[in-house]
Amino acid sequence: MSQSVRLGPAPSGIDLAVERDPENEERIVAYRLDQLRSAMEANLGGIQELAEGTGS
């Protein structure tokens, strides 16, 4: 199983945050990537629970 995300090409809230605070671009992007990673892990964990019959 695989899961992916596509960022862009349209402007997003991340673009706005970086424009407002360009010195913290790396921190802003890292935070968003952590959010995406956590969401993917939660999604895959839920799929695993359903596949194994341990989820509700």
Helices and strands as residue ranges (DSSP letters): H 13-20, G 22-24, H 25-52
